[in-house]
Amino acid sequence: MIEAVNVSLSYRDGTLALKDVNLKVNPGELVYIVGPSGSGKTSLLKLFLGIEYPTSGSLNVLNQPIKKGASGKIRRMRREIGPVFQEFKLIEGRTALENVMMGIRFLGIPLKHMKEEASNALERVGLSNKTLSKVENLSWGQCQRVAIARAIARKPKLILADEPTGNLDHENALNILELLTSFKEKDTAVIITTHATHLIQNERNVTFIHVKEGNISIERRGEL
């Protein structure tokens, strides 16, 4: 699903964000990327999404090489990824249903089925009663769930969530992590970046990617 071999990433200003990364993520795997702010967690997600390209080394995501000159193929690859960003990028003036539908409009499915998939996704995140509510009338936590519904509506093979607990209290943070990890299935991997290690310190059957100053170490717990 994801395989990185000696991957390094340098930005234009000369900053070395990641160096000599070697890792493999399998279908159905739950992965937490942990480390302090600025350690390289988000840079790793950007590589997985093909927003950034490795400066050196090789990276394959969903059987697609992430490299310059493959932007068209990388865009198609992203259709199989469900991203959840810190900025939800919801469109005000549109309902929760419409926002989720906009996340799957490129899949080429009929409008009726698109509405059904969006409604089902909102139900899975506990927002079936907010389908027709405009997003500007929703709470921060509800908007986050709309963003998650938008990500899972496309039935992705890979879910990438960047610091989804950053602005939440302890209870709601646990609820969001439980929700995200529930989408891990036989053919779907879930990767979550977080600095809130106290919330996940007792997790089992999970892979931890520890990032510090661009270096990574991998810890696998339990049966994967």
C-alpha positions in Angstrom: 0.0 0.0 0.0 2.8 2.4 1.0 6.5 1.7 0.6 9.3 4.2 1.1 13.0 3.4 0.5 15.6 5.9 1.7 13.2 8.8 1.2 14.4 12.3 2.0 12.6 15.5 1.6 14.2 19.0 1.4 12.2 22.2 0.9 13.3 25.0 -1.4 14.7 27.1 1.5 17.1 24.2 2.2 15.2 22.8 5.2 15.7 19.1 5.5 12.2 17.9 6.6 12.8 14.1 6.4 15.9 12.0 5.9 16.4 8.4 4.9 12.9 7.2 5.6 12.2 3.5 5.2 8.8 2.1 5.9 6.0 -0.1 4.7 2.3 0.3 5.4 0.0 -2.7 4.6 -3.7 -2.8 3.8 -5.9 -2.8 6.9 -3.1 -1.4 9.1 -3.7 1.3 11.7 -0.7 3.7 12.0 -0.1 6.7 14.3 2.6 9.1 13.3 3.7 10.8 16.5 6.2 13.4 17.4 6.5 17.1 18.5 5.3 19.9 16.4 7.7 20.6 13.5 9.2 17.2 13.6 8.1 16.2 10.1 4.8 14.5 10.7 2.8 16.6 8.2 5.6 16.5 5.7 5.3 12.7 5.7 1.5 13.0 5.0 2.2 15.4 2.2 4.5 12.8 0.6 1.8 10.2 0.9 -0.7 12.5 -0.8 1.8 13.4 -3.6 1.6 17.1 -2.6 5.4 16.9 -2.1 7.9 14.7 -4.0 10.9 12.9 -2.4 14.1 14.8 -3.0 15.8 11.4 -3.0 14.8 7.8 -2.6 11.7 6.1 -3.9 8.1 6.2 -2.7 5.1 4.2 -3.9 1.6 4.9 -2.6 -1.3 2.6 -3.8 1.1 1.2 -6.5 1.8 4.7 -7.8 5.3 6.1 -7.7 5.4 9.6 -6.2 7.7 11.5 -8.4 7.9 14.5 -10.7 6.4 14.0 -14.1 3.6 11.7 -12.8 1.2 14.5 -11.6 -1.8 13.2 -13.7 -1.5 9.6 -12.3 -1.0 11.0 -8.8 -4.3 13.0 -9.1 -6.1 9.8 -10.0 -4.4 8.0 -7.1 -5.8 10.6 -4.7 -9.3 9.4 -5.6 -8.6 6.4 -3.5 -7.4 8.4 -0.5 -9.7 10.0 2.1 -7.8 13.0 3.6 -8.9 14.8 6.8 -7.0 18.1 7.2 -6.7 20.4 10.2 -8.4 23.0 8.0 -11.7 21.4 7.1 -12.1 23.4 3.8 -15.9 23.2 4.0 -17.9 25.5 1.8 -20.2 27.9 3.7 -23.7 28.4 2.4 -23.8 24.7 1.6 -25.4 22.0 3.7 -23.5 19.2 5.3 -24.9 16.8 2.6 -23.7 19.1 -0.2 -20.2 19.4 1.3 -19.9 15.6 1.5 -21.2 15.2 -2.0 -18.6 17.6 -3.3 -15.9 15.2 -2.0 -17.2 12.4 -4.3 -18.4 14.4 -7.4 -15.3 13.3 -9.4 -16.1 9.6 -9.0 -18.6 9.7 -11.9 -21.5 8.2 -10.0 -25.2 9.2 -10.6 -26.5 12.1 -8.5 -29.0 9.8 -6.7 -26.3 7.4 -5.7 -24.0 10.3 -4.7 -26.7 11.6 -2.3 -27.1 8.1 -0.9 -23.4 7.7 -0.3 -23.1 11.1 1.3 -26.1 10.4 3.6 -24.7 7.1 4.6 -21.3 8.7 5.4 -23.0 11.4 7.6 -24.9 8.7 9.4 -21.7 6.8 10.1 -20.2 9.9 11.8 -23.4 10.5 13.8 -24.7 13.5 11.9 -27.8 12.0 10.2 -29.9 14.7 11.9 -27.7 17.5 10.4 -27.8 16.5 6.8 -29.6 19.6 5.6 -27.9 22.0 8.1 -25.6 24.6 6.6 -22.1 24.1 7.8 -21.7 27.6 9.2 -24.5 26.7 11.7 -22.7 23.6 13.0 -20.3 23.5 15.9 -16.5 23.0 15.4 -16.8 19.4 16.3 -19.7 18.8 14.0 -17.8 20.4 11.1 -14.9 18.0 11.8 -17.3 15.1 11.5 -18.6 16.5 8.2 -14.9 16.6 7.0 -14.5 13.0 8.1 -17.7 12.0 6.3 -16.5 13.6 3.1 -13.3 11.6 3.4 -15.0 8.2 3.9 -17.8 8.7 1.4 -15.5 7.9 -1.4 -14.8 4.5 0.2 -11.0 5.1 0.2 -8.3 2.5 0.4 -6.3 4.9 2.6 -7.4 7.4 5.2 -5.0 10.2 6.2 -5.9 12.4 9.1 -3.6 15.3 10.2 -3.8 16.2 13.9 -7.6 15.5 14.2 -7.6 16.0 18.0 -5.7 19.3 18.0 -8.6 21.5 19.2 -10.6 19.1 21.2 -11.0 18.3 24.9 -10.0 14.9 26.2 -13.3 13.2 25.8 -14.1 14.5 22.3 -10.5 13.8 21.2 -11.0 10.1 22.2 -14.3 10.0 20.4 -12.7 11.3 17.2 -9.9 8.8 17.4 -12.3 6.0 18.0 -14.4 7.1 15.0 -11.4 7.3 12.7 -9.9 4.0 13.7 -13.3 2.3 13.2 -12.8 2.8 9.4 -9.9 0.5 9.4 -10.9 -2.5 7.3 -9.3 -5.4 5.5 -8.4 -3.3 2.5 -8.4 0.1 4.1 -5.4 1.5 6.1 -5.8 4.5 8.5 -2.9 6.8 9.2 -3.3 9.5 11.9 -0.7 12.2 12.9 -0.9 13.3 16.5 1.3 14.8 19.2 -1.3 13.7 21.8 0.5 10.5 22.7 -1.2 10.3 26.1 -4.4 9.5 24.3 -3.0 6.4 22.5 -0.3 5.1 24.8 -2.2 1.9 25.6 -3.2 1.1 22.0 -2.6 -2.4 20.8 -2.5 -3.9 17.3 -1.2 -0.7 15.9 2.0 0.7 14.3 3.7 3.8 15.7 5.9 5.9 13.4 8.0 8.1 15.8 9.3 11.2 14.0 12.0 13.4 15.5 13.9 16.1 13.6 13.2 14.3 10.3 14.2 10.9 11.5 11.8 8.1 12.0 11.6 4.9 14.0 8.9 2.3 13.8 7.2 0.5 16.7 4.7 -2.3 16.0 2.4 -3.4 18.9 0.5 -6.6 18.9 -0.8 -8.5 15.9 -1.2 -6.5 12.8 
